[in-house]
Amino acid sequence: MTPRSASPAPGLLIGAPRSGSGKTTITLGLQRALVRRGLAVRGLKCGPDYIDPAFHAAATGKPSANLDSFAMPDLLLASLVDEASQGSDLILAEGSMGLFDGVRRPFHLERDAGGKPGATFPHPAPPGHTGASADIAAFCGWPVVLVIDVSGQAQSAAAVALGCRSFDPRIQIAGVILNKVASERHRRLVADGMAAIGLPVFGALPREASLILPERHLGLVQAGETADLHARLDALAQAIEASVDLDALVAAAASTRPASSSSTHHALPPPGQRIAIARDAAFSFVYAHVESGWAAQGATLSFFSPLADEPPPRDCDVCWLPGGYPELHAGKLAAAERFRAGIHSFAETRPVHGECGGYMVLGDALEDADGTAHRMLGLLPVTTSFAKRKLNLGYRVARLNADGILGPRRTVLIGHEFHYASTTSAAPSETQAFARNADAEGNDLGFSGHRAGHVSGTFFHAIARSL
């Protein structure tokens, strides 16, 4: 297989008719298998997922990033795709959920006489901006390879593939990879159906439980915590090599559509010149495009580990506590006295911001899944519980209530919320709240997050500023 030298790099999007079809494991196996053949492969992830890109980076040896047609303006999408294309032979992007699954988006929020968000006018999202993986395939000009879980069906799988091929005229379905094939006879029956509609079958993977990566409540166990990760990735690559026609798959890739732009667009301005970022098993959920954008704009990123009882570096001018899994380490965080003292000292004169898990740690207490309450930093008046679990999931359109490190008052941020924690303290008042939120359809969700002195926090992860 000869590496390609054309610029921009060609790409493919690995999609599926529904979640749970095996997109992630097959994408990782393809990425690793092609790297083993000598190609420079870049992974990208559609949608607001901060776990899968770390697996892409491990599989390819190159950084990955998210592409989100709902939350990101076209200029940012083009910048991220262009950056990934440079020096690469192939981009293998992974879809999210079902290929066409997206949201409705309001064009604007109605304002009342005092300038506060009031009623909304939800409208269908403009074409190409629904957050669906198909939007990204259309924007980039990438053909789609469908991963179809064929367990419990045979020729009927072709009807599903035919529907995907016909549903959206903007995109091209290049072919399919069959997953969870029970036998050679089963494979032949499914392949017969695909031949009848003229869709190539690039490969067929047998039902094999050992190829499944371990999961927990927010998705895959993080790449850095997955035991024998590189051995697992090599096993996935070997399964792909034995079952998929890699030459045919690479030949199906198409040149990436966005041309190199004269200027680079970043998601968020740096919150400071020197940013202290918590980074360990409890704090790891930061979008790669946010961190790389801060660095590209001249900020210095310094990492510290609360689980190792480290305080934020004293020479930084802002501290950022990302999301992650503090609920799994609440006892250790509660006992981290150097971390506690360092954050309190830092917050006396400089901004501290927490997202999701970081927000919970900035609060008064966190109740773990067993019902044990652990003292947290006590910098924000919020208590949270995992014993009283409640799924909170979806895009957030947030209008900042006051000037802060993420922008001046009334700045609009597009972000995403995904957690199971419930809040057991009182809801914030307007003067306490970090922002006022709406969902993806423009429905007013009220005030969210907290701010107190130099400290702020919120459950949503900021993806980009709204233009």
N, C-alpha and C positions, 0 to 999 in steps of 0.2 A: 504494500500500500504506500503510495508516494504522497508525502505531505504536500498540501496545497500552499501556494505562495500568493494567491490573489488577495487583494485588500479591497474592501472589507472581507472578513472571513465568511464563508458560507455557514449556514446554520440549519438546525432541525429543532422542532419542538416535540417533546414526548408528552402526549396527552392521553386522555382516557374518557370513556363515556360517563364514568362515575368515580367517586372516591373509593379507595380500597381495592383498586384493580391491580396494583403492583407497580405504579409509575416510579416511585422513589427507588426501589431496589433494582428495577430494570435500568433506570437512568444511571444509577451509580455503577452498575455492572458494565453498561455500554461505555461510560466515561473511562473507567479503569481499563477495560479491554483495549480501547483505542489508544490510550496512553502507552500501554504495553507494546503497541505496534509502532510507537515512535511519533505519534501525532501530538501536537500542542493543542490540547482541548481545554475550552473554558466552559464552565457550568454557569447557568443562570436559573433563577427560580421565579416563577410567576406568582404574584400575590404576596400577602403579608406573612411570610414564614421566615422566622429567624433561626430555625434549627437546620433545615435541609441544606442551606448554602455552606455550612461548615462541613457537611459530608461531601458536597461537591468539591470543596477545596482539598479535602483529604484524598479524594479519588483521583483528582487531576494534578495536584501539586500547584494549582494556581487559584487565586482568589475568585470567589463567586459573589453574586449580588442579586437583589430582588428587582423585578420589573412589575410595576403595578399600574395598570391603565386607569384605575379609578383615582388613586391617591397621587399619582405623579403627572405633572404636565408633560407634554410631548417633548419639550426641550430637554427635560431631565432624562426621560426615556432614551432619547437619541444619544445623549452624552454617555449614559451607562452602557448602551449597546456598542457605541463607537469605541469606548475604552476596552471593552471585552474583546472586540474584534482585532485590536492591534496586536500583532505578533502571534496570532492564533491560526491554527489550521482549520479548526472547526469549533462552532458553538453548539453545545447540546443543552438546550433549555428544558426545564421540567415544569409542566403545567401544575395547576392546583385544582382540586375537586374535579367536577366534570368539565369537559372542554369548553362548554358554553355557559357555565354557571357564573352569573354576575349579579349585579344589583341595579336598582334604579337610583338616579342621582338628581337632586334638585339643582336648578340653575342658580338660585339665590335664596337667601333667607329674607323674609319680610322684616322690616324694622318698625318698631313703634316710635312714637314721637320723641321718646327719650333715648333712642338709639339702641335699645335692647332687642335681642331676638324675640320675635313674637310668633305668630302663626307662620306656617311654611307653605310653599307651593311645590309639592313634589311633582316632578316631570320625569319621563323616561330619560335615562342617561343619553347624551349624544352618542351616535354610533362610534364605537371604538373606545369608549371610556366607561365601561361597565365593570371593570375588574376581572372579566373573564379571560382565560388563557387564550381563547380564540382571538381576542383583541390584540394580544402581543404577537401572535403568529401573523396576523394581517398587517400590523404595523411594521414588522421586520421583514416580511416577505418569506418567512420560513415555512416550508412544508411541515405537515404534522404526521408523526408516526403514532398511530393509535395502539395503546396497550389494552387488550381486551381479556378480561377474566372469563374464560369459556367454561368454567365449571358449571355443570347443570344444563348445558346447551351444546348444540353442534352447529348445523347449518343456520340456525336462527341467529347466531352471532353475526352472520353476514348482513342480516337485516338491520342490526344495530349499527354496523359500520356504514351501511348504505345511507342510513338516516343521518349519521354524522357528516358524511360526504356531501349530502344534499342540503343540510340545514343552513349553512352560511356560505354564500357564494364568494365571500372575500378570501376564503382559505382553501388550500389544497391538501387533501389527505393523500400522502405519498404511499402508504401501506400500513400493515398491521404487524404487531408482535403478539402472538397468542400466549397467554399465561395460564398456568394451572391446568395443563393438558393431562388427561388421565391415562392415555395410552396412544400407541401409534394409530390404531383404528380411529380413535377420537380425533387425532390431529388430521387424518385424511378427510374425515367428514367435514370438519370446520374449514379446511383448506378448499374443499370442493365448493362450499358456499361462497368463499371469497373469490374463487376463480369465476363463479357465475356472475359476479358483479364487477369483475375486472380489477380487483385490488390485490396487489402483491402481498404475499406473506413473507416478511423478512426473517421470521424465526418463530419457534414454538418452544416454550419452557415447560418442563414437567412440574407437577405439583411436588414441591420440596420444601418442607417446613424449615429446614436448616438455613434457607436463604432469607428468612424473615429476620429483620433487625429488631432488637428489643425496643419496647415502647413504654411510656408512662402517660400520665393524664394530659399533658400538653403536646403529645406527639412522640417522636422517636426520642429515646435516651440520647443525650447530647453526644456529639462526635467525640469530644474529649473524655467522656465517661464510658464509652463503649469499649468493653474489653476486647483485645486483639482486633482492633478496628481494621488495620491494614491486612491482616490475614482474612478477615471477613470480606473485605473488598476484593482481594485476590480470588477468593472462592466465588464471589459473584461474577467476576470477570471470566473465570474459567467456565462457569455455567453459560455465560453469554457466548463465549468463543465456541462452545460445543453445540450451540442451538440457534445462533443468529448468523445470517450472511452479512458480515460487517462491510464487505466491499460494496454490496448492493445498497446497504443503508447509507454509507457515506456518499455514494454516487447520487443519492436522492436529495442531498442537501442543496439548498439554493443560496445565492449570494444575499448577504444581509442588505436590506433596503435603505435604512437611513444613511445618508452620506455624511462624511466627516464635517462637523460644523466648525465655524470659525471661532466660536467661543464655547466654553464649557459651562454647563448649568449645574448648580449644586442644590441639594435638597433643603438644607438649613444652614444659616450662617453659624460660625463657631460661637458657642456660648462664652468663650474666653480665649485668651492667648495660650495659656497652659492649662489643659483639662486633665484633672485626676479622674480616672475611670475605674470603678470597682470591677475586678475580673477574676472570677473563680467559679466553682461549681454552683454557687448560690446566685451569682450575678454574671450573666453571659448574654442576655438577649438584647443585643444592639444591632440594628441594621447595618450591614457592611457599608452600604452606600453613604450612610450618615457619617460614620467614622472616617472613611476615606475622603469624603468631601471636606470634613473639618481639616484634615491633614493637608489636602490640596490647597486649602485657603490660607495655609500658613500656621495653623495651630499645632502645638506640640501635645501629644497624648502620652500621659504617664499612667501606668496601671498599678493597682495595689490590690491586695487580697484581704477582705474582711475576715474570711475564714481562717487565715493565718494571723489574725489579730493585728493587721497592719493599718495604720492611720493613713489618710490621704497625704501625699507629699506636700510639705510645707511651701514649696516654691510654686505651687499651682494657684491659679486665681479663680477656679471654679471646680466643683466636685460633682460628678455624675454617678448616680447609683442606678444601674440598669435593672431590667427585669431578670427573672431567672427562677430558681427554685428555693427561695429562703425558707419555705415551709418544711423542706426536708432537712434543714440545718438550723432550725430556730434555736435549739438549745445552745449550740456552739456560738451562734451570733450573739445570743443574750449574755454569754460569758466572755465575750471579746472586749475586755475593758480598755485596751489601748486603742482599738478601733473606735469605741464609744467616745472616749475622751478626745481623740483626734478629730472626729466629726463635729463634736460640740465646740471645740476650739475654732475649727475652720469656719463654722456657721456664724460665729460671732461677727466676722468681718467680711465674709465672702459667700457667694451663692452656692447652695447645695440643692440639687434637683434629683428626684427619684421617679422612675417610671415603673409602674406595676409592682413587681417584687421590691424594687427599691423604695417605692412609695410606702409599702407596707412596713418595711424596716424602719423608715423614718417616723412611723406612728408610735403609739403608746404600747401596744401589745399585739401579739400574733398568736392565735390559738391554732395548734397543729391538728392533724386529722384525728389524733387520739383524744382531743379535748383538753390538752395541757396548754395553759396560757404561758407565753414567754414574754418577758419584758423586752421591748425594742428601744429605739433611741429616744423616743419621747419628744421629738422636735415638731411633730404635727399631731393635731388632735383627732387621730383616727385609730380604730382597733379593727382587726380583721380576723376571720375564722375560716379554717378549712374543715372543722367539724360540722359546720353548717354550710355545706357546699352548694354553690349556685353558679351555673354556667353563664358567663358574660362574654359575648362574642359578637364582633361586627366592626365595621368601619365607624370612625367618629370624625365629625367635622366640628372642630373646637375653636371658639372665639375667646382669646385671652381676656381675662378680667382686669389685668393690670400690667404695667410695664414689667418685664422680667428678662431672664437670660434667653428665652425663646422668641423674644420680640416685644415690641411695644403693645400697649393695650389695643384690643380689637383686631390684632393680627389673627388670621385664620390659618389653622394647621389642619392637615388631613392626617389621620392616624388610624390605629386599629387597636381593639381591645380583645384579649383572649385570656380569661382566667376563671378559676373556680372559687376564688375567695369571696366570701360575703362580708359586707361591712356591718359591724355591730354597734358602731357609734353613730351619733346624730349626723344627718346630712349637713354639708357645709352651707353657710349663709352666703349671700352675694359678696359680702366683704371678706369672707374667708376663702372663697372658692378660687381655684386656679383658672378655670375656664367655664364657659357654658357650652354644652355639647348638643349636637344633633346627630341622628343616625344617618345612614346612607340615603334614606328617602326624605330627609329633611325634617323628620319628627323631632320636636324639641325634647331633649332628655334632661333638661335642667342643669343646675350647677354641678361641677365635678371637681375632684381634687381639692387640695388645700395649699395655702401659702401663709407663712408666718415669719416675719422678719426677712432674713436672707434665704429661707428654706421654702421649697415648693415641691409638690408631688402630684401625680395623677396616675390613674390606672391605664390610660391609653399610651401607646408608643407612637411618637411623632414620626411620620414617614416623609412629609414634605410640607412646605408652605404652599398655601393656595395662591395662585397668581391672580 
